[in-house]
Amino acid sequence: MYIITLTLTEQKSKAPDFMAAHNAWIAQGFEDGVFLLVGGLKPQGGGAILTNGTDISSIEKRVAEDPFVAEGIAVPQIQEVAPARTDPRLSFLSDAAS
């Protein structure tokens, strides 16, 4: 599983022009079963994505296809997480990472 953060760049003023495409990219990630959670980073802006079990090369490819990344509006950082302990309500996360 991976946590992806998207940090806005000086190009953030272009975001409204690509928001529909960015939201379609997010929707596709959920439809494909890869994204588990997507949300904004507060207070600085940008976003975070929690992904479900897939390999790093697939994640890197998917992130590169985000219009915000492709247009230089956001810079991604991808961090792998290996869940070792979860609250029982999130046990599926440990199962997905196995």
KAVENVEN-V620419 format. One line per field, one symbol per residue. ss: DSSP state (H for helix, E for strand, L for the rest). phi: phi as a letter, one per 40 degrees, with the letter a starting at -180 (. if undefined). psi: psi as a letter, one per 20 degrees, with the letter a starting at -180 (. if undefined). A space follows every 50 residues. Layout:
ss=???
phi=???
psi=???
//
This chain:
ss=LEEEEEEELLLHHHHHHHHHHHHHHHHHHHHLLLEEEEEELLLLLLEEEE ELLLLHHHHHHHHHLLHHHHLLLEEEEEEELLLLLLLHHHHHHHHHHL
phi=.bbbbbccbccdccddcbccccccccdcccdcgccbabaccbccggabbb bbdacccccdccccccdccdcgcbbcbbbcbbdbabcdcbdccccccc
psi=qqppqopqaijhiighhjgghghhgghhhghijgphpprqpqiirarqpp rqorrhhhgggghhiphhghjjhqpqpppqpnphpqqhikhhghhhi.
//
